[in-house]
Amino acid sequence: MDAVDRIVEQWRRERPDLDPSPMLVVGRLHRLASLLEAELRPVFADAGLGDGDFDVLATLRRAGAPYLLTPGQLAAHTMVTTGATSKRLDRLEARGLIARQVRETDGRGRHVRLTPEGLATVDAVVARHVANEERLVAALPPDDREALARLLSRWLRALEPGAEQR
């Protein structure tokens, strides 16, 4: 029995007119998200990054060479506001991990690109990040991981605005 089971039992006792069974899923996911976040952050912190900073670097890296996106594209891919993206970019630029440059086709616009130091940093951190995530899911057999990934994907597509509905 985990903490969520106890909470649901209490609600069933106190409010028998309600079905608290959704809490078994949502409550556990919420708890897991908090626990996972606490386990993921140290990998980024060891590199002097916040999770949002890593998100920007990883988004640029996943874009492929020449590791270049507009601030708007970064905001869309990282799902944060342009203001939050701008603050992240300021921090990363100050550390020499990214550079902003004027777009050749439009002098008013800017591109953001990984610097060689940024590329080396994100490649090192992503290797540690993936190993850390592997450690975190190691308690689940491969078949359970695949089933959970499919279920979570279906649920995410159902709830996420603009997500592909299948």
Phi, psi and omega in degrees: 000133177251181183299324181291321175303316180296318179298315180295319177301317180297317179294322178297321178291313186278331181225071182296347179281349180251151173256100182277011185301330176301334178297333179298328178268303185295316179299317179292319178296319179297315179296316179298319180301317179295316180294318180295318179301318179294331179278334182276323185304318183301327178297317179289317182298325178300333178264007181075024182244150166272167180297327177292324177295315178299320180302317178295311180299317180294323179295316176297319181295317180292338179293341180083165181303135014266023176058056189224128176216163174277159175303323178296319177295319177298316179299318181293318182285333180263355175059041172232168182292161177295328177296316178294321177298317181300318179295319177297317180297320177302314180296315183290325178292319179299331179272356180079018182270337176224162174224143175261140178219151179292137177290134180296324184276345183208102184300343179278335184269166180231154169244155174241132179226152173289139171275167175304321177294321178296319179297314179298320180296309183294323178296320178291316183291320182294327177296316178292323180297314180295319177298321178295316178296322177300317177301319184289330180263000184301335180290345181259130175298154182309319180297321178293320178300314181297316179296316179297318179299318179295314180297315180295323178296316179299316181293316179299316179297329180286331186256333187281125179301132177079358180287152179295125180263123177229000000 
